[in-house]
Amino acid sequence: MGGESTVAFDLDSFETVTRELMAAASEREICDTAMAGIPSVFDVELGALWLYDGDASELQLAASTERADEVFDRPVTYRPGNSLSWEAFERDEVRTYSELDDERNQYNDASPVSSEIILPLDEYGVVNIGSLTPVAFDDETVRLARMYATHVQAALQKAEREHDLRVQRDRMERFIGVVSHDLRNPLHVVEGRLDLARATGDLSHLDDAEAGVDRMEALIDDLLTLAREGYAVEERTAVSLDALAERTWAMARTADATLVVEGSLPVYCDEERLKQVFENLFRNAADHAGDAATVRVGPIVDGETDGDDGGRRATGFYVADDGPGIPVEKRDDLLAVDGFSGGDSGLGLSIVAQIVDAHGWEVSVTESRTGGARFEVTDGTKPVSPFHSW
């Protein structure tokens, strides 16, 4: 202990860095700014920031100081139980170590780091501030380090809120454009048929007008569903694929279509929102494949569609029909999360894309084995929010 030196800190540098943090516009810029400021603020050479990836349940290196990049030849990833940094993150407590050689739970027992402060950033991750030589972190230094971490966390929260607002605004602009277009078409039909009925006295035109009103009501129902759906799914329960599909089929307007369930698997989801996915896909099949369509639901197992998984890992599920299918050139736009595809099916497929995306999954459309449409929902292990996508 006698060889330790006391860390010196620079309040002017601290104020400069905190201003830069709050002015930063992106997660990347915040992380880089936070790490660039550590040597000047704390007069130590090592610093690193890890962000939490909830899908992988790990802390992934996002940024580090220049000296840390030189010392460590490859990025370190922290997972449950493998490091002091994970313990600090999991327990949400600041850890201070003046002699890391004495600690048993280090990620690397041969680490050249001698002293370190580990600072959790709530759900975002951790910041580590350290030195290759033994140093003593006095109370004032630890207090300043806590404030530093608080500013980093606040900057990340601010950037995330601003990002979410931008996404919401962009989605709303696209949404309004499609809504105005899709509602205007049936409205013109209603107006035209009413004019004809008045001019000719032929009340049969009112049937077409009524159909236009029904179309607008269906669109409004879809709009309300889209407006109610939040972005990320936070709470999930295990639901049996076959049971959910069969319950939803009984409620969907599918005329004389037939459901065939080709296997099952547990799906961890928001059950009510996943019901909406199935209902919209079932209605889409009935609308486009015909009243007597056959709709098949089953698991995707390691790329296979066999109901008997033979011990292989299930990666998702599919909904397929025996209708005319969807042209290749239209498939990507049909399921764009922000595309709000309208057309004959209203906004139903846009709702599917949004709910799937909110779960952190991926949805694609291809050809079924009978030549119809096949919608595949898979666990893409991607972050739910694009804010963390880099």
C-alpha positions as CSV (number, residue, x, y, z in Angstrom):
1,M,0.0,0.0,0.0
2,G,2.9,2.3,0.7
3,G,3.7,2.6,-3.1
4,E,0.4,4.1,-4.0
5,S,0.0,7.6,-5.2
6,T,-3.2,9.7,-4.8
7,V,-5.2,10.5,-8.0
8,A,-5.3,14.2,-8.9
9,F,-8.3,15.5,-10.7
10,D,-9.0,18.6,-12.7
11,L,-12.4,20.4,-12.1
12,D,-12.0,22.6,-15.2
13,S,-11.6,19.6,-17.4
14,F,-14.6,18.0,-15.6
15,E,-16.8,21.0,-16.5
16,T,-15.7,21.0,-20.1
17,V,-16.4,17.3,-20.6
18,T,-19.8,17.5,-18.9
19,R,-20.8,20.3,-21.3
20,E,-19.6,18.2,-24.3
21,L,-21.5,15.2,-23.0
22,M,-24.9,17.1,-22.9
23,A,-24.2,18.6,-26.3
24,A,-23.5,15.2,-27.9
25,A,-26.2,14.0,-30.3
26,S,-25.6,10.3,-30.5
27,E,-24.7,7.3,-28.3
28,R,-21.4,6.9,-30.1
29,E,-20.4,10.5,-29.6
30,I,-21.3,10.3,-25.9
31,C,-19.2,7.2,-25.3
32,D,-16.2,8.6,-27.2
33,T,-16.5,12.0,-25.4
34,A,-16.7,10.3,-22.0
35,M,-13.6,8.2,-22.6
36,A,-11.6,11.1,-24.2
37,G,-12.1,13.1,-21.0
38,I,-10.9,10.6,-18.4
39,P,-7.1,11.2,-18.7
40,S,-7.5,15.0,-18.3
41,V,-10.1,14.8,-15.6
42,F,-8.7,12.1,-13.4
43,D,-5.0,12.0,-14.5
44,V,-5.1,8.2,-15.1
45,E,-4.5,6.4,-18.4
46,L,-7.2,3.8,-18.5
47,G,-10.9,4.1,-19.1
48,A,-13.5,2.0,-20.8
49,L,-17.3,2.1,-21.2
50,W,-19.4,-1.0,-21.7
51,L,-23.1,-0.9,-22.8
52,Y,-25.6,-3.5,-21.8
53,D,-27.1,-5.7,-24.5
54,G,-30.3,-7.2,-23.1
55,D,-30.8,-9.7,-25.9
56,A,-27.3,-11.2,-25.3
57,S,-27.3,-10.5,-21.5
58,E,-23.8,-9.1,-21.7
59,L,-21.8,-5.9,-21.4
60,Q,-20.2,-5.0,-24.7
61,L,-17.3,-2.6,-25.1
62,A,-18.4,0.7,-26.6
63,A,-15.4,3.0,-26.2
64,S,-12.1,3.2,-24.4
65,T,-9.1,5.6,-23.9
66,E,-6.2,5.5,-26.3
67,R,-3.9,3.9,-23.7
68,A,-6.5,1.2,-22.9
69,D,-6.6,0.4,-26.7
70,E,-2.8,0.0,-26.6
71,V,-2.7,-2.2,-23.5
72,F,-5.6,-4.5,-24.5
73,D,-5.3,-6.1,-27.9
74,R,-8.9,-7.3,-28.1
75,P,-12.3,-6.1,-26.7
76,V,-13.5,-7.6,-23.5
77,T,-17.1,-8.7,-23.1
78,Y,-18.6,-9.1,-19.6
79,R,-21.3,-11.7,-18.8
80,P,-23.0,-12.8,-15.6
81,G,-20.6,-14.0,-13.0
82,N,-17.4,-13.5,-15.0
83,S,-16.1,-10.2,-13.6
84,L,-16.1,-7.5,-11.0
85,S,-17.6,-5.2,-13.6
86,W,-20.6,-7.4,-14.0
87,E,-21.0,-7.6,-10.3
88,A,-21.0,-3.8,-10.0
89,F,-23.5,-3.5,-12.9
90,E,-25.8,-6.2,-11.6
91,R,-25.9,-4.8,-8.0
92,D,-25.8,-1.2,-9.2
93,E,-23.0,-0.3,-6.8
94,V,-19.8,1.7,-7.3
95,R,-16.7,-0.5,-6.7
96,T,-13.2,0.9,-5.8
97,Y,-10.1,-1.2,-6.0
98,S,-6.6,0.1,-5.1
99,E,-5.0,-3.3,-5.3
100,L,-6.7,-5.5,-7.9
101,D,-4.2,-8.3,-7.4
102,D,-6.0,-9.1,-4.1
103,E,-9.4,-9.6,-5.8
104,R,-10.4,-13.1,-6.8
105,N,-13.3,-12.3,-9.2
106,Q,-11.3,-10.5,-11.8
107,Y,-12.1,-11.2,-15.4
108,N,-8.4,-11.7,-16.1
109,D,-6.1,-12.7,-13.2
110,A,-3.1,-11.6,-15.3
111,S,-4.6,-8.2,-16.0
112,P,-2.0,-5.3,-16.0
113,V,-4.6,-3.0,-14.3
114,S,-3.5,-2.3,-10.8
115,S,-6.2,0.1,-9.5
116,E,-9.8,0.8,-10.7
117,I,-13.1,2.4,-10.0
118,I,-16.1,0.7,-11.6
119,L,-19.2,2.9,-12.0
120,P,-22.6,1.5,-13.0
121,L,-24.7,3.5,-15.4
122,D,-28.1,2.2,-14.3
123,E,-29.5,0.0,-17.2
124,Y,-27.0,1.4,-19.7
125,G,-23.8,-0.3,-18.6
126,V,-20.6,0.5,-16.7
127,V,-17.7,2.9,-16.8
128,N,-14.3,1.7,-15.6
129,I,-11.5,4.2,-14.6
130,G,-8.2,2.7,-13.9
131,S,-4.4,2.8,-13.7
132,L,-1.5,0.5,-14.6
133,T,0.2,1.6,-11.3
134,P,-1.2,1.4,-7.8
135,V,-3.1,4.5,-7.0
136,A,-5.4,5.5,-4.0
137,F,-8.8,6.9,-4.8
138,D,-9.7,9.2,-2.0
139,D,-13.2,10.3,-1.1
140,E,-13.1,13.4,-3.3
141,T,-12.0,11.4,-6.3
142,V,-14.7,8.8,-5.9
143,R,-17.3,11.5,-5.4
144,L,-16.2,13.2,-8.7
145,A,-16.2,9.8,-10.5
146,R,-19.7,9.2,-9.4
147,M,-20.7,12.6,-10.7
148,Y,-18.9,11.9,-14.0
149,A,-20.8,8.6,-14.4
150,T,-24.1,10.4,-13.6
151,H,-23.4,12.9,-16.4
152,V,-22.6,10.1,-18.8
153,Q,-25.9,8.4,-17.9
154,A,-27.9,11.6,-18.2
155,A,-26.4,12.2,-21.6
156,L,-27.3,8.7,-22.8
157,Q,-30.9,9.2,-21.5
158,K,-31.2,12.5,-23.3
159,A,-29.9,11.1,-26.5
160,E,-32.2,8.1,-26.3
161,R,-35.3,10.3,-25.7
162,E,-34.3,12.5,-28.6
163,H,-33.8,9.5,-30.8
164,D,-37.2,8.1,-29.9
165,L,-38.9,11.4,-30.6
166,R,-37.3,11.5,-34.0
167,V,-38.4,8.0,-34.8
168,Q,-41.9,8.7,-33.6
169,R,-42.1,11.9,-35.6
170,D,-40.8,10.2,-38.8
171,R,-43.2,7.3,-38.4
172,M,-46.1,9.7,-37.8
173,E,-45.3,11.7,-40.9
174,R,-45.3,8.5,-43.0
175,F,-48.4,7.3,-41.2
176,I,-50.4,10.5,-41.9
177,G,-49.4,10.3,-45.6
178,V,-50.7,6.7,-46.0
179,V,-53.8,7.4,-43.8
180,S,-54.9,10.4,-45.9
181,H,-54.4,8.4,-49.1
182,D,-56.1,5.2,-48.0
183,L,-59.1,7.0,-46.4
184,R,-59.6,9.3,-49.4
185,N,-60.1,6.4,-51.9
186,P,-63.2,4.8,-50.2
187,L,-64.5,8.3,-49.4
188,H,-64.5,9.1,-53.1
189,V,-66.4,5.9,-53.8
190,V,-69.0,6.8,-51.2
191,E,-69.4,10.4,-52.6
192,G,-69.6,9.1,-56.2
193,R,-72.2,6.5,-55.4
194,L,-74.3,8.9,-53.4
195,D,-74.3,11.3,-56.3
196,L,-75.4,8.6,-58.6
197,A,-78.2,7.5,-56.3
198,R,-79.5,11.0,-56.1
199,A,-79.2,11.6,-59.8
200,T,-80.8,8.3,-61.0
201,G,-82.9,7.2,-58.0
202,D,-81.2,3.8,-58.3
203,L,-80.7,2.8,-54.6
204,S,-78.4,-0.1,-55.6
205,H,-75.6,2.4,-55.7
206,L,-76.0,2.6,-51.9
207,D,-74.6,-0.9,-51.6
208,D,-71.3,0.3,-53.0
209,A,-71.4,3.3,-50.8
210,E,-72.0,1.0,-47.8
211,A,-69.0,-1.1,-48.8
212,G,-66.9,2.1,-48.9
213,V,-68.0,3.0,-45.4
214,D,-67.1,-0.5,-44.2
215,R,-63.7,-0.1,-45.8
216,M,-63.2,3.2,-43.9
217,E,-64.3,1.6,-40.6
218,A,-61.8,-1.2,-41.1
219,L,-59.0,1.3,-41.8
220,I,-59.9,3.3,-38.7
221,D,-59.7,0.1,-36.6
222,D,-56.2,-0.5,-38.0
223,L,-55.2,3.1,-37.3
224,L,-56.3,2.8,-33.7
225,T,-54.4,-0.4,-33.3
226,L,-51.2,1.2,-34.6
227,A,-51.7,4.2,-32.4
228,R,-52.1,2.0,-29.3
229,E,-49.0,-0.1,-30.0
230,G,-46.0,1.0,-28.0
231,Y,-42.5,0.4,-29.4
232,A,-40.6,-2.1,-27.2
233,V,-42.2,-5.2,-25.6
234,E,-40.9,-5.2,-22.0
235,E,-42.9,-8.1,-20.3
236,R,-43.1,-11.5,-21.9
237,T,-44.7,-14.9,-21.0
238,A,-44.2,-18.3,-22.6
239,V,-47.1,-19.1,-24.9
240,S,-47.6,-22.4,-26.9
241,L,-47.5,-21.7,-30.6
242,D,-50.2,-24.2,-31.5
243,A,-52.6,-23.1,-28.8
244,L,-52.2,-19.4,-29.6
245,A,-52.8,-20.0,-33.3
246,E,-55.9,-22.1,-32.7
247,R,-57.4,-19.6,-30.3
248,T,-56.7,-16.7,-32.7
249,W,-58.1,-18.6,-35.7
250,A,-61.4,-19.0,-33.9
251,M,-61.7,-15.2,-33.6
252,A,-60.4,-14.2,-37.0
253,R,-62.7,-13.5,-40.0
254,T,-61.4,-16.3,-42.2
255,A,-64.6,-17.4,-44.1
256,D,-64.3,-21.1,-45.0
257,A,-60.5,-21.2,-44.9
258,T,-58.8,-24.1,-43.1
259,L,-56.1,-23.9,-40.4
260,V,-53.4,-26.7,-40.3
261,V,-51.0,-26.6,-37.3
262,E,-47.7,-28.3,-38.2
263,G,-46.0,-28.4,-34.9
264,S,-45.4,-26.2,-31.9
265,L,-42.9,-24.4,-29.7
266,P,-42.9,-22.1,-26.7
267,V,-42.9,-18.4,-27.8
268,Y,-41.8,-15.8,-25.3
269,C,-44.0,-12.8,-26.1
270,D,-46.6,-10.3,-25.2
271,E,-49.5,-12.6,-25.8
272,E,-52.1,-10.1,-26.7
273,R,-49.9,-8.4,-29.2
274,L,-48.8,-11.6,-30.8
275,K,-52.5,-12.5,-31.2
276,Q,-52.8,-9.4,-33.3
277,V,-50.0,-10.7,-35.5
278,F,-51.7,-14.0,-36.1
279,E,-55.1,-12.4,-36.6
280,N,-53.8,-10.0,-39.3
281,L,-51.8,-12.7,-41.1
282,F,-54.9,-15.0,-41.0
283,R,-57.1,-12.3,-42.4
284,N,-54.5,-11.4,-45.0
285,A,-54.5,-15.1,-46.2
286,A,-58.3,-15.3,-46.3
287,D,-58.5,-12.0,-48.3
288,H,-55.8,-12.9,-50.9
289,A,-55.8,-16.7,-51.0
290,G,-59.6,-17.1,-51.2
291,D,-62.4,-18.3,-49.0
292,A,-61.3,-21.9,-49.2
293,A,-57.6,-21.3,-48.5
294,T,-55.5,-23.6,-46.4
295,V,-53.3,-21.7,-43.9
296,R,-50.4,-23.6,-42.2
297,V,-48.7,-22.6,-39.0
298,G,-45.6,-24.2,-37.6
299,P,-42.1,-23.8,-36.0
300,I,-38.9,-23.0,-37.9
301,V,-36.3,-25.4,-36.5
302,D,-32.7,-24.7,-37.5
303,G,-33.9,-23.5,-40.9
304,E,-36.2,-26.5,-41.2
305,T,-40.0,-26.4,-41.2
306,D,-40.5,-29.9,-39.8
307,G,-42.8,-30.2,-36.8
308,D,-40.6,-32.8,-35.2
309,D,-37.5,-30.8,-34.2
310,G,-35.4,-33.8,-33.3
311,G,-33.7,-31.9,-30.6
312,R,-32.7,-29.0,-32.8
313,R,-33.1,-25.4,-31.7
314,A,-36.3,-23.6,-32.8
315,T,-35.6,-20.2,-34.3
316,G,-39.1,-18.9,-35.1
317,F,-42.4,-19.7,-36.7
318,Y,-44.2,-19.3,-40.0
319,V,-47.7,-18.7,-41.4
320,A,-48.2,-19.9,-44.9
321,D,-51.1,-20.1,-47.4
322,D,-51.8,-21.7,-50.7
323,G,-52.9,-18.6,-52.5
324,P,-51.3,-16.7,-55.5
325,G,-48.4,-15.5,-53.4
326,I,-46.7,-12.1,-53.4
327,P,-44.4,-10.9,-56.2
328,V,-40.7,-10.8,-55.2
329,E,-40.4,-7.0,-56.0
330,K,-43.2,-6.2,-53.5
331,R,-42.1,-8.2,-50.5
332,D,-39.6,-5.9,-48.9
333,D,-41.9,-2.8,-49.0
334,L,-44.9,-4.9,-47.8
335,L,-43.3,-5.5,-44.4
336,A,-41.2,-2.3,-43.9
337,V,-41.8,-1.3,-40.3
338,D,-42.1,2.3,-41.3
339,G,-43.7,1.7,-44.6
340,F,-47.3,1.5,-43.4
341,S,-48.3,-0.6,-46.4
342,G,-51.9,0.0,-47.2
343,G,-53.8,-1.5,-50.2
344,D,-56.6,-4.0,-50.0
345,S,-55.5,-5.4,-46.6
346,G,-55.5,-2.0,-45.0
347,L,-52.7,-1.5,-42.5
348,G,-52.8,-5.1,-41.3
349,L,-49.3,-6.0,-42.4
350,S,-47.9,-2.8,-41.1
351,I,-49.3,-3.8,-37.7
352,V,-47.6,-7.2,-38.1
353,A,-44.3,-5.6,-38.9
354,Q,-44.5,-3.1,-36.0
355,I,-45.4,-5.7,-33.3
356,V,-42.7,-8.1,-34.5
357,D,-40.1,-5.3,-34.5
358,A,-41.3,-4.3,-31.0
359,H,-40.4,-7.9,-29.8
360,G,-36.9,-7.6,-31.3
361,W,-37.7,-10.2,-33.9
362,E,-37.6,-10.1,-37.7
363,V,-40.3,-10.8,-40.2
364,S,-39.9,-11.8,-43.9
365,V,-42.1,-13.0,-46.7
366,T,-41.2,-15.7,-49.2
367,E,-43.0,-18.4,-51.2
368,S,-44.8,-21.3,-49.5
369,R,-44.4,-24.9,-50.7
370,T,-47.7,-24.6,-52.6
371,G,-46.7,-21.3,-54.3
372,G,-48.6,-19.0,-51.9
373,A,-47.3,-16.5,-49.3
374,R,-45.2,-17.6,-46.4
375,F,-44.5,-15.2,-43.5
376,E,-41.6,-16.1,-41.3
377,V,-41.0,-14.6,-37.9
378,T,-37.6,-15.3,-36.4
379,D,-35.6,-14.2,-33.4
380,G,-33.0,-11.9,-35.0
381,T,-31.4,-11.3,-31.6
382,K,-31.3,-7.6,-32.5
383,P,-31.8,-4.8,-30.0
384,V,-35.4,-3.7,-29.7
385,S,-34.6,-0.1,-30.1
386,P,-32.5,1.1,-33.1
387,F,-30.8,3.5,-30.6
388,H,-28.4,0.7,-29.7
389,S,-28.1,-0.8,-33.2
390,W,-24.5,0.4,-33.9
